[in-house]
Amino acid sequence: MATRQRKNSNLHRLFIPIFCLTLSAYFYYHSTTGKYGLESHKQTVERSLELQFKLASLQSEREELENRVLLLKNGSIERDMLDEQARFNLNLLHEDEIVIMRIAN
């Protein structure tokens, strides 16, 4: 009968701590840089703010257009509004008028 003897190594005591440290490092890395990590969350928040500002500007533009449409509805068209729209669409001016060009936003 043969017995096998081996010298106890210190490495077997380090295996579990090294494994746990490696696993922790893996999860830390992916929690910061992964698809659902902290950096991705930061980019999502920034994109959300940009879209909120764009939504606010579009809502104000829509309200302005709705107000202009209301001036043309209800059977009572305001003469100034009708005159402005006709001149703009037909490119007509009186001889004594001055044109001031505005840049549209």
C-alpha positions in Angstrom: 0.0 0.0 0.0 1.4 3.3 -1.1 0.6 6.6 0.6 0.9 9.7 -1.2 2.3 12.6 0.6 2.4 16.2 -0.6 3.6 19.3 0.9 0.8 21.7 1.9 1.0 24.8 -0.3 -0.1 28.3 0.7 -1.8 28.8 -2.6 -4.9 26.9 -1.7 -5.6 29.4 1.0 -5.4 32.2 -1.5 -7.7 30.7 -4.1 -11.0 31.8 -2.7 -9.9 35.4 -1.9 -8.4 35.8 -5.3 -11.5 34.3 -7.0 -13.8 36.7 -5.0 -11.6 39.7 -5.8 -11.6 38.8 -9.5 -15.4 38.4 -9.5 -15.8 41.7 -7.7 -13.6 43.5 -10.2 -15.6 42.0 -13.1 -18.9 43.2 -11.6 -17.5 46.6 -10.8 -16.1 47.1 -14.3 -19.5 46.2 -15.9 -21.5 48.3 -13.5 -19.6 51.4 -14.6 -19.0 50.8 -18.3 -21.7 48.2 -19.3 -24.8 48.7 -21.3 -26.8 49.6 -18.1 -23.9 51.0 -16.1 -23.3 54.4 -14.6 -21.8 56.0 -17.8 -24.8 54.8 -19.8 -27.1 56.2 -17.2 -25.4 59.6 -17.4 -25.7 59.7 -21.2 -29.4 58.7 -20.9 -30.0 61.6 -18.5 -28.2 64.1 -20.7 -30.2 62.9 -23.7 -33.4 63.2 -21.7 -32.7 66.8 -20.9 -31.9 67.6 -24.5 -35.2 66.1 -25.6 -37.1 67.9 -22.9 -35.8 71.3 -24.1 -36.6 70.3 -27.7 -40.2 69.3 -26.6 -40.6 72.7 -24.8 -39.6 74.6 -27.9 -41.8 72.6 -30.1 -44.8 73.0 -27.8 -44.3 76.8 -27.8 -44.0 76.8 -31.6 -47.2 74.8 -31.8 -49.1 77.2 -29.5 -48.0 80.1 -31.6 -49.2 78.3 -34.8 -52.5 77.5 -33.1 -53.0 81.1 -32.1 -52.4 82.2 -35.7 -54.9 79.6 -37.0 -57.5 80.8 -34.5 -57.2 84.3 -36.0 -58.1 82.8 -39.4 -61.0 80.6 -38.1 -64.5 81.3 -36.6 -65.8 83.1 -39.7 -64.3 86.4 -38.7 -60.9 86.8 -40.3 -59.0 89.7 -39.0 -58.1 92.1 -41.9 -54.5 92.6 -40.8 -53.9 88.8 -40.7 -55.6 88.3 -44.1 -53.5 91.2 -45.6 -50.3 89.8 -44.1 -50.9 86.3 -45.4 -51.9 87.4 -48.9 -48.9 89.7 -49.2 -46.5 87.0 -48.0 -47.9 84.3 -50.3 -48.3 86.5 -53.4 -45.1 88.5 -52.8 -46.9 91.8 -53.3 -46.0 95.2 -51.9 -47.3 98.7 -52.3 -44.9 101.3 -53.8 -44.6 103.2 -50.5 -43.8 100.2 -48.3 -40.5 99.3 -46.8 -39.5 95.6 -46.5 -37.7 94.5 -43.4 -36.3 90.9 -43.8 -36.3 88.7 -40.7 -34.5 85.5 -40.3 -36.9 82.7 -39.3 -36.0 80.7 -36.2 
